[in-house]
Amino acid sequence: MLDTAPIAMQRSRGQAEVALSSAGRVTRLYQQGCAKAFLPRCHGPEPEVVFLNTAGGVTGGDRLDYRIDVAPGLRATATTQTAERAYRASAGSAPGEIAVTARVGAGGVLHWLPQETILFDGAAIDRRTEIALEGDAACLLCETLVLGRAAMGEAVGELWLADRRRVTRDGRPVLLEPLELTSARIAARCGGAGLDGARVLAFVALVAADAPDALGPVRRALGDGPGAAATAWDGRLIVRMMGADAQSVRQRVARVLTTLRGRALPRVWQV
């Protein structure tokens, strides 16, 4: 008799860690599985770290872990080589897990600027981003979610996404940004409090003592078009964008990030 027991599918596992000294030198580089990290040659004084998932995407049961440690007084940028892709999870599998962990020493600045996450129909993803600031450290972070590729005629009707971002200062929370998207919410995506028909969502946050000073320039960078808003208070600046077209939202995100950084985005964003 043939053995009809279900076959356990291989899952992707990856962990990449980078630690940078106050002089910008690498003091720790650890890579395991499908997660990689590299430091491209930069013409400026600030180091860049680029994380990469060589598995080509994430599906149910996969796990990715990215970590970066920025020493006191250092300014650094971390990003991803390309858009992450969340594919359909097989029935009964656990969600794919992505963990991003960062520590920024006093006087340091981290720009965490991953490229888009493309969510395919049937994806199940649990992602956590934790940034720990020490003393007067600062961070700039962004996230863009794309519900299917419009150019390919894709539509997302089945989805489970838990996406949580948390920034602390000396152990105390200063920014909490939870997002949950489910099949039911996508089916009812209407009204200003919902997705309002949008298939692209973007979030940008600056956590720094002088963050509110950038509100005016950021609003000018956003322009007068619909689907975007910015606010600032008590050392935080938050920008939210939404739209039907990934390219137009990406251009808006790029303008905002360039305004807040005062310089161009990492080169991988421009390829």
NORPE-V517738 format. One record per residue. BURIAL is # if it has 24 or more other ideal C-beta (glycine too) atoms within 12 Angstrom, else .. Layout:
burial: [BURIAL | BURIAL]
This chain:
burial: [. | . | . | . | . | . | . | . | . | . | . | # | # | # | # | # | # | # | # | # | . | . | . | # | . | # | . | . | . | . | # | . | . | # | # | # | # | # | # | . | . | . | . | . | . | # | # | # | # | # | # | # | # | . | # | . | # | # | # | # | # | # | # | # | # | # | # | # | # | # | # | . | . | # | # | # | # | # | # | # | # | . | # | # | # | # | # | # | # | . | . | . | # | . | # | # | # | # | # | # | # | # | # | # | # | . | . | # | # | # | # | # | # | # | # | # | # | # | # | # | # | # | # | # | # | # | # | # | # | # | # | # | # | # | . | . | # | # | # | # | # | # | # | # | # | # | # | # | . | . | . | . | . | . | . | # | . | # | # | # | # | . | # | # | # | # | # | # | # | . | . | . | . | # | # | . | # | . | # | . | # | # | . | . | . | # | . | . | # | . | . | . | . | . | # | . | . | # | # | # | # | # | # | # | # | # | # | # | . | . | # | . | . | # | # | . | # | # | . | . | # | # | . | . | . | . | # | # | # | # | . | # | . | . | # | # | # | # | # | # | # | # | # | . | . | # | . | # | # | # | # | # | # | # | # | # | # | # | # | # | # | . | . | . | # | # | . | # | # | . | .]
